[in-house]
Amino acid sequence: MITTMPNVTAAVVPVLEALGRELLRWRTDDTARALHSRQDFKTEADRRADAFIKERLAVLFPGVPIWSEEDTEHGSTRPAAYWLIDPIDGTASWYDGFPGFVTQTAFIADQVPQAGIIHCPATNQTWTARAGEGAWRNGRRLPGLLPRDRCIVVDNTPKPHGIAAELVRALPATGYRESGSLGLKAALVADGTADLFVKRVTVRDWDMAPAAVLLAETGGLLALPDGQPFGFDGPMEKPGVIVARDAGLCARAADVLRACP
């Protein structure tokens, strides 16, 4: 298995960091900012970032399939082992000049994420994890997450809105933090900056796979809105997500969701 190779994440970190520098530069490049799809908010930068990662992963790990958010279609059967990439998670944040976007990738084998790398160019932070070996932020090992009285909810609006506002009220939360992309919010739970992130809209496996390894290594929970495990098999689309510091908080969040129309 690829994760038995030494420094598998270390080989990919420079790729995402190099792409991050390009993403910052492309913000002022009108060609890169060209919109190919207003409905899905897809830009030329998304296409460039996709090609950038694919070309380099193909050299580093020849023969390993690469699936991407930017692919026009995916096969009905997933490979036994493959890279799943999200070239720009949070394109709207990138486009509008906000810091909350990342470039991220995960290696998945036997339907389980084995390695995850998330890089936030605007803050120069990189989260990495390898199954059974640990998780790190900028090279420093992340401690395990433990139940605590604190409950900081993270979402992508300046003030709690929608289901986030209901969670803040019902749990109740002790704090709130604004952040952009799905992967970044999940990483903030995994590293202990926040405690809970919930979405009750469609999310896709490339949004969550890199953070899934971080959460597994720090003891966090990744679940569907009903509290059941978030799996990386079947359809790429899922009906939402709960990212929680611990099982108890995950269960409480699922109860709030069940009580909300």
One Martini backbone bead per residue (centre of mass of N, CA, C, O) as a GRO file, in nm:
protein
  261
    1MET     BB    1   0.100   0.034   0.017
    2ILE     BB    2   0.154   0.368  -0.011
    3THR     BB    3   0.180   0.431   0.312
    4THR     BB    4   0.458   0.264   0.335
    5MET     BB    5   0.587   0.490   0.223
    6PRO     BB    6   0.805   0.723   0.269
    7ASN     BB    7   0.683   1.035   0.286
    8VAL     BB    8   0.409   1.080   0.130
    9THR     BB    9   0.330   1.367   0.225
   10ALA     BB   10   0.603   1.510   0.172
   11ALA     BB   11   0.574   1.484  -0.144
   12VAL     BB   12   0.301   1.670  -0.162
   13VAL     BB   13   0.336   1.941  -0.021
   14PRO     BB   14   0.502   2.098  -0.243
   15VAL     BB   15   0.274   2.097  -0.448
   16LEU     BB   16   0.063   2.265  -0.286
   17GLU     BB   17   0.246   2.506  -0.226
   18ALA     BB   18   0.299   2.582  -0.519
   19LEU     BB   19   0.003   2.623  -0.590
   20GLY     BB   20  -0.054   2.842  -0.380
   21ARG     BB   21   0.123   3.058  -0.517
   22GLU     BB   22  -0.042   3.062  -0.776
   23LEU     BB   23  -0.316   3.139  -0.658
   24LEU     BB   24  -0.226   3.418  -0.558
   25ARG     BB   25  -0.146   3.521  -0.841
   26TRP     BB   26  -0.424   3.461  -0.995
   27ARG     BB   27  -0.605   3.683  -0.862
   28THR     BB   28  -0.473   3.901  -1.093
   29ASP     BB   29  -0.578   3.706  -1.325
   30ASP     BB   30  -0.811   3.728  -1.564
   31THR     BB   31  -0.792   3.447  -1.688
   32ALA     BB   32  -0.818   3.281  -1.420
   33ARG     BB   33  -1.104   3.436  -1.347
   34ALA     BB   34  -1.258   3.296  -1.545
   35LEU     BB   35  -1.582   3.193  -1.613
   36HIS     BB   36  -1.733   2.873  -1.688
   37SER     BB   37  -1.937   2.860  -1.421
   38ARG     BB   38  -2.185   3.011  -1.246
   39GLN     BB   39  -2.339   2.787  -1.102
   40ASP     BB   40  -2.051   2.641  -0.993
   41PHE     BB   41  -1.810   2.826  -0.980
   42LYS     BB   42  -1.604   2.812  -1.240
   43THR     BB   43  -1.261   2.837  -1.321
   44GLU     BB   44  -0.960   2.854  -1.467
   45ALA     BB   45  -0.811   2.789  -1.200
   46ASP     BB   46  -0.931   2.509  -1.159
   47ARG     BB   47  -0.802   2.385  -1.411
   48ARG     BB   48  -0.508   2.448  -1.348
   49ALA     BB   49  -0.494   2.305  -1.072
   50ASP     BB   50  -0.561   2.027  -1.173
   51ALA     BB   51  -0.318   1.993  -1.365
   52PHE     BB   52  -0.094   2.044  -1.161
   53ILE     BB   53  -0.148   1.797  -0.980
   54LYS     BB   54  -0.163   1.563  -1.182
   55GLU     BB   55   0.120   1.586  -1.304
   56ARG     BB   56   0.275   1.534  -1.027
   57LEU     BB   57   0.146   1.270  -0.928
   58ALA     BB   58   0.223   1.101  -1.179
   59VAL     BB   59   0.528   1.114  -1.107
   60LEU     BB   60   0.528   1.017  -0.806
   61PHE     BB   61   0.264   0.801  -0.885
   62PRO     BB   62   0.274   0.576  -1.093
   63GLY     BB   63  -0.050   0.438  -1.182
   64VAL     BB   64  -0.221   0.618  -1.006
   65PRO     BB   65  -0.516   0.714  -0.968
   66ILE     BB   66  -0.709   1.023  -1.055
   67TRP     BB   67  -0.945   1.206  -0.878
   68SER     BB   68  -1.179   1.484  -0.947
   69GLU     BB   69  -1.377   1.754  -0.930
   70GLU     BB   70  -1.310   1.832  -1.245
   71ASP     BB   71  -1.440   1.602  -1.348
   72THR     BB   72  -1.698   1.508  -1.562
   73GLU     BB   73  -1.643   1.205  -1.465
   74HIS     BB   74  -1.714   0.892  -1.299
   75GLY     BB   75  -1.692   0.595  -1.217
   76SER     BB   76  -1.884   0.332  -1.081
   77THR     BB   77  -1.594   0.227  -0.996
   78ARG     BB   78  -1.367   0.222  -0.766
   79PRO     BB   79  -1.067   0.218  -0.691
   80ALA     BB   80  -0.863   0.059  -0.473
   81ALA     BB   81  -0.653   0.296  -0.551
   82TYR     BB   82  -0.644   0.661  -0.487
   83TRP     BB   83  -0.669   0.989  -0.586
   84LEU     BB   84  -0.829   1.275  -0.421
   85ILE     BB   85  -0.914   1.592  -0.560
   86ASP     BB   86  -0.911   1.956  -0.454
   87PRO     BB   87  -0.787   2.220  -0.595
   88ILE     BB   88  -1.042   2.419  -0.504
   89ASP     BB   89  -1.150   2.500  -0.184
   90GLY     BB   90  -1.315   2.791  -0.222
   91THR     BB   91  -1.350   2.976  -0.481
   92ALA     BB   92  -1.501   3.226  -0.376
   93SER     BB   93  -1.280   3.316  -0.182
   94TRP     BB   94  -1.062   3.347  -0.389
   95TYR     BB   95  -1.212   3.553  -0.577
   96ASP     BB   96  -1.287   3.766  -0.321
   97GLY     BB   97  -1.021   3.772  -0.114
   98PHE     BB   98  -1.027   3.540   0.077
   99PRO     BB   99  -0.868   3.298   0.298
  100GLY     BB  100  -1.098   3.049   0.269
  101PHE     BB  101  -0.881   2.850   0.105
  102VAL     BB  102  -0.798   2.535  -0.060
  103THR     BB  103  -0.569   2.268  -0.115
  104GLN     BB  104  -0.651   1.912  -0.181
  105THR     BB  105  -0.569   1.568  -0.066
  106ALA     BB  106  -0.629   1.207  -0.113
  107PHE     BB  107  -0.565   0.878  -0.005
  108ILE     BB  108  -0.732   0.581  -0.127
  109ALA     BB  109  -0.801   0.260   0.038
  110ASP     BB  110  -1.047   0.054   0.062
  111GLN     BB  111  -1.243   0.313   0.130
  112VAL     BB  112  -0.990   0.456   0.287
  113PRO     BB  113  -0.838   0.709   0.416
  114GLN     BB  114  -0.466   0.740   0.439
  115ALA     BB  115  -0.416   1.038   0.317
  116GLY     BB  116  -0.369   1.395   0.408
  117ILE     BB  117  -0.386   1.723   0.236
  118ILE     BB  118  -0.381   2.070   0.356
  119HIS     BB  119  -0.377   2.396   0.192
  120CYS     BB  120  -0.331   2.744   0.302
  121PRO     BB  121  -0.212   3.011   0.141
  122ALA     BB  122  -0.298   3.274   0.309
  123THR     BB  123  -0.170   3.130   0.595
  124ASN     BB  124   0.045   2.907   0.566
  125GLN     BB  125  -0.112   2.622   0.599
  126THR     BB  126  -0.048   2.269   0.694
  127TRP     BB  127  -0.216   1.961   0.667
  128THR     BB  128  -0.138   1.632   0.799
  129ALA     BB  129  -0.197   1.270   0.729
  130ARG     BB  130  -0.156   0.928   0.863
  131ALA     BB  131  -0.251   0.625   0.897
  132GLY     BB  132  -0.139   0.541   1.222
  133GLU     BB  133   0.070   0.818   1.265
  134GLY     BB  134  -0.082   1.099   1.229
  135ALA     BB  135  -0.097   1.462   1.291
  136TRP     BB  136  -0.040   1.787   1.121
  137ARG     BB  137   0.080   2.134   1.169
  138ASN     BB  138   0.343   2.255   1.037
  139GLY     BB  139   0.494   1.981   1.167
  140ARG     BB  140   0.300   1.963   1.414
  141ARG     BB  141   0.172   1.768   1.633
  142LEU     BB  142  -0.139   1.657   1.705
  143PRO     BB  143  -0.352   1.632   1.941
  144GLY     BB  144  -0.584   1.492   2.109
  145LEU     BB  145  -0.919   1.478   2.140
  146LEU     BB  146  -1.142   1.613   2.394
  147PRO     BB  147  -1.369   1.641   2.606
  148ARG     BB  148  -1.564   1.949   2.654
  149ASP     BB  149  -1.730   2.247   2.730
  150ARG     BB  150  -1.654   2.353   2.481
  151CYS     BB  151  -1.831   2.529   2.186
  152ILE     BB  152  -1.717   2.574   1.860
  153VAL     BB  153  -1.855   2.712   1.586
  154VAL     BB  154  -1.823   2.655   1.228
  155ASP     BB  155  -1.853   2.892   0.952
  156ASN     BB  156  -1.924   3.104   0.643
  157THR     BB  157  -2.026   3.335   0.837
  158PRO     BB  158  -2.004   3.606   1.038
  159LYS     BB  159  -2.276   3.488   1.135
  160PRO     BB  160  -2.498   3.293   1.243
  161HIS     BB  161  -2.666   3.061   1.015
  162GLY     BB  162  -2.916   2.871   1.030
  163ILE     BB  163  -2.800   2.583   1.149
  164ALA     BB  164  -2.582   2.729   1.313
  165ALA     BB  165  -2.777   2.897   1.486
  166GLU     BB  166  -2.924   2.654   1.610
  167LEU     BB  167  -2.677   2.530   1.748
  168VAL     BB  168  -2.597   2.769   1.922
  169ARG     BB  169  -2.868   2.762   2.080
  170ALA     BB  170  -2.915   2.444   2.158
  171LEU     BB  171  -2.661   2.324   2.300
  172PRO     BB  172  -2.475   2.538   2.357
  173ALA     BB  173  -2.265   2.767   2.247
  174THR     BB  174  -1.944   2.945   2.321
  175GLY     BB  175  -1.888   2.987   2.003
  176TYR     BB  176  -1.763   3.159   1.697
  177ARG     BB  177  -1.649   3.084   1.354
  178GLU     BB  178  -1.507   3.203   1.065
  179SER     BB  179  -1.508   3.015   0.750
  180GLY     BB  180  -1.475   2.867   0.453
  181SER     BB  181  -1.403   2.592   0.363
  182LEU     BB  182  -1.470   2.270   0.424
  183GLY     BB  183  -1.183   2.163   0.479
  184LEU     BB  184  -1.102   2.387   0.677
  185LYS     BB  185  -1.316   2.342   0.893
  186ALA     BB  186  -1.232   2.050   0.953
  187ALA     BB  187  -0.939   2.118   1.039
  188LEU     BB  188  -1.023   2.298   1.285
  189VAL     BB  189  -1.133   2.059   1.441
  190ALA     BB  190  -0.886   1.866   1.435
  191ASP     BB  191  -0.691   2.102   1.582
  192GLY     BB  192  -0.893   2.265   1.805
  193THR     BB  193  -1.013   2.544   1.719
  194ALA     BB  194  -1.268   2.377   1.688
  195ASP     BB  195  -1.579   2.162   1.740
  196LEU     BB  196  -1.800   2.245   1.503
  197PHE     BB  197  -1.940   2.113   1.187
  198VAL     BB  198  -2.228   2.192   0.974
  199LYS     BB  199  -2.409   2.027   0.699
  200ARG     BB  200  -2.738   2.041   0.502
  201VAL     BB  201  -2.584   1.978   0.235
  202THR     BB  202  -2.419   1.904  -0.028
  203VAL     BB  203  -2.152   1.677  -0.029
  204ARG     BB  204  -1.817   1.569  -0.105
  205ASP     BB  205  -1.554   1.362  -0.087
  206TRP     BB  206  -1.336   1.584  -0.157
  207ASP     BB  207  -1.405   1.765   0.091
  208MET     BB  208  -1.338   1.522   0.330
  209ALA     BB  209  -1.098   1.322   0.296
  210PRO     BB  210  -0.852   1.470   0.417
  211ALA     BB  211  -0.987   1.521   0.704
  212ALA     BB  212  -1.044   1.227   0.784
  213VAL     BB  213  -0.754   1.167   0.877
  214LEU     BB  214  -0.726   1.378   1.092
  215LEU     BB  215  -0.966   1.280   1.266
  216ALA     BB  216  -0.870   0.989   1.314
  217GLU     BB  217  -0.595   1.088   1.459
  218THR     BB  218  -0.754   1.286   1.687
  219GLY     BB  219  -1.073   1.177   1.744
  220GLY     BB  220  -1.270   1.260   1.554
  221LEU     BB  221  -1.582   1.327   1.374
  222LEU     BB  222  -1.740   1.169   1.082
  223ALA     BB  223  -2.069   1.255   0.961
  224LEU     BB  224  -2.380   1.235   0.911
  225PRO     BB  225  -2.671   1.399   0.993
  226ASP     BB  226  -2.765   1.116   1.156
  227GLY     BB  227  -2.464   0.999   1.268
  228GLN     BB  228  -2.354   0.842   1.056
  229PRO     BB  229  -2.118   0.732   0.878
  230PHE     BB  230  -1.870   0.857   0.662
  231GLY     BB  231  -1.834   0.733   0.347
  232PHE     BB  232  -1.603   0.600   0.068
  233ASP     BB  233  -1.866   0.513  -0.102
  234GLY     BB  234  -2.027   0.527  -0.367
  235PRO     BB  235  -2.143   0.812  -0.383
  236MET     BB  236  -2.009   1.134  -0.375
  237GLU     BB  237  -2.274   1.220  -0.264
  238LYS     BB  238  -2.393   1.395   0.024
  239PRO     BB  239  -2.643   1.524   0.265
  240GLY     BB  240  -2.395   1.586   0.454
  241VAL     BB  241  -2.237   1.710   0.774
  242ILE     BB  242  -2.039   1.601   1.060
  243VAL     BB  243  -1.800   1.784   1.260
  244ALA     BB  244  -1.643   1.646   1.552
  245ARG     BB  245  -1.466   1.618   1.844
  246ASP     BB  246  -1.695   1.411   1.950
  247ALA     BB  247  -1.943   1.185   2.003
  248GLY     BB  248  -2.128   1.357   2.182
  249LEU     BB  249  -2.144   1.606   1.995
  250CYS     BB  250  -2.250   1.458   1.750
  251ALA     BB  251  -2.517   1.362   1.878
  252ARG     BB  252  -2.627   1.644   1.947
  253ALA     BB  253  -2.632   1.749   1.658
  254ALA     BB  254  -2.822   1.533   1.544
  255ASP     BB  255  -3.061   1.611   1.724
  256VAL     BB  256  -3.097   1.895   1.612
  257LEU     BB  257  -3.152   1.810   1.320
  258ARG     BB  258  -3.407   1.637   1.378
  259ALA     BB  259  -3.566   1.896   1.505
  260CYS     BB  260  -3.535   2.018   1.225
  261PRO     BB  261  -3.703   2.104   0.927
   0.00000   0.00000   0.00000
